């Protein structure tokens, strides 16, 4: 009889897993993590590199707008007539006057050529990234008032980038 009694002691009792406290923690933790998560917003611009070779079969080159970022000026030119406008840049100028002048000139060009959507931006190798991005934004769109609302109107959204000729 002692043997039978001994066997009953060895028998293990199954224990239920109590996950109530863990579930309570998840109910509080998941919304908190979702509210505090930083969601990044990426903006991607599709850029084109200018062709190195000319197009065969064209006797007359197409009109191409070129904005050259130089150390002391923004140069707006074209492939046919050369320089259209030279906008001096002062490094200490924080007002962005050169970008307003660039926008005004590009709006005048766009008024004459409404179907033109491409432009080439040429920059020196040591051009700061912020200046390149600001010029690209100025060339792409401008704020316009339509029916009392400010919208982004299109200037030259198809941007090609390249290296400018080195100046001495």
PyMOL commands that set and color helices and strands:
alter all, ss='L'
color gray80, all
select helices_A, chain A and resi 2-10+20-36+97-112+129-140
alter helices_A, ss='H'
color red, helices_A
select strands_A, chain A and resi 48-49+65-69+73-78+82-88+118-123+141-146+149-154+158-163
alter strands_A, ss='S'
color yellow, strands_A
deselect
rebuild
show_as cartoon
